[in-house]
Amino acid sequence: MTRPWSLTCSACSATRNADGLPDVCPDCGAPWLVRYDAAPAPALKDEIARRPWTMWRYREWMPLEDGEDPVTLGEGGTPLLPAPVLGHQLAMRDLWIKDESVNPTGSFKARGLSAAVTRAKLAGVKAFTVPTAGNAGVALSAYGRRAGVPVHVFAPASTPATILAQIRVFGAHLELLDGHIGDCGKAARAYAAEHGAFDVSTLREPYRIEGKKTLGLEVAEQLGWTLPDAVIYPTGGGTGLIGMWIAFRRLLESGWVDGTMPKLFSVQSTGCAPVVEAFERGADRTEPWQDPWTVASGLRVPSPLGGAIILKALNETGARAVAVSDDALKAAERRMAESEAIDASPEGGATLAALEILLEDGDIGHGDRVVLFNTGAGWLYRP
Ligand SMILES: *Cc1c(COP(=O)(O)O)cnc(C)c1O
């Protein structure tokens, strides 16, 4: 079957069709990215405006053909909230927080897994596996259940207890390992090879990015089809950053929005900052981070498969990566709750801690329109 999209390798010149259950490029091991035959026409805006507020309102932008139904729990359509109290404190006029904590399963992982599970189900998948720092495991457990496909999750034993309990609620098989997500990744790949399960690790299949792309589409629509000057994104595997980079570029190229490309800033914890380290060295790929540790479990990704793509997005948008300490991101998490009543995850808190550094260094101006991403719910991390 010919689909209106194909896959292109993010590193070499390989291409392939979108049939079956694609993993990484067989020639070079880099992630595949989806390439559509054509971008939807801007005239579609009016029709989109009448659809329900889930990420599938952008279905013409997504890997879905006419007549195909997504596996959905109503993900997306999250509020883009003004942050007047923080804005006042920081002398900023145009500060926003995209609150992804209200997604099904409590984090923005819902977007990526809804898209990935949808395509895999349509391709006839028999079982799923995933290595996770927590939230991807919860989301896969929920969407796998929704699709009626069994799920096997590998997570570090140090994953917050509430997240582990959520994974169990949806009936997934949960295996806890002493180690970090990289160790879980090896176990998941071995499990997939042995049991014929499909491994939906970050960027090992091409469709989680497509779900995350809707972060960019949604922010643009919520700002009246305009783009912000800058976004700050807490970066682990980088799917949201890469997804928004692709979305903003396509919106500009295809005439859906005017203006210039937003700066896409990346924040990590000083306890695991491979992207910051590589960016500051001027490198075009990340090196594995030794002994990674941070309470922001979504940022504990010592060797992101998409490191090279993340660095390209930072460089091409004129942004940078900053590291903040766990103390700073926890304090900022509390501040988001106290000032704006947003129950931020530690990762969401990190974006506020980074904003203060970027303001001080002059990378972000006090008049800029800036969007912080609270990627998950604070309650998931509490016992
Ligand atoms: C997974 C996760 C992140 C990191 O997202 P990536 O797409 O892997 O960069 C940030 N915050 C939360 C709450 C997460 O669950």
The ligand as a Tripos MOL2 file, in Angstrom:
@<TRIPOS>MOLECULE
LIG
   15    15     1     0     0
SMALL
NO_CHARGES

@<TRIPOS>ATOM
      1 C1          9.9030   12.0630   29.2400 C.3       1 LIG1
      2 C2          9.7660   13.3240   29.9700 C.ar      1 LIG1
      3 C3         10.5550   14.4340   29.6520 C.ar      1 LIG1
      4 C4         11.6070   14.3900   28.5830 C.3       1 LIG1
      5 O1         11.0190   14.2520   27.3160 O.3       1 LIG1
      6 P1         11.8510   13.8200   26.0590 P.3       1 LIG1
      7 O2         10.9170   13.8530   24.9280 O.co2     1 LIG1
      8 O3         12.3690   12.4500   26.3460 O.co2     1 LIG1
      9 O4         12.9600   14.7940   25.9250 O.co2     1 LIG1
     10 C5         10.3260   15.6090   30.3280 C.ar      1 LIG1
     11 N1          9.3930   15.6960   31.2960 N.ar      1 LIG1
     12 C6          8.6220   14.6540   31.6350 C.ar      1 LIG1
     13 C7          7.6190   14.8300   32.7210 C.3       1 LIG1
     14 C8          8.7840   13.4280   30.9830 C.ar      1 LIG1
     15 O5          7.9960   12.4030   31.3180 O.3       1 LIG1
@<TRIPOS>BOND
     1     1     2 1
     2     2     3 ar
     3     2    14 ar
     4     3     4 1
     5     3    10 ar
     6     4     5 1
     7     5     6 1
     8     6     7 2
     9     6     8 1
    10     6     9 1
    11    10    11 ar
    12    11    12 ar
    13    12    13 1
    14    12    14 ar
    15    14    15 1
@<TRIPOS>SUBSTRUCTURE
     1 LIG1         1 GROUP 0 **** ****
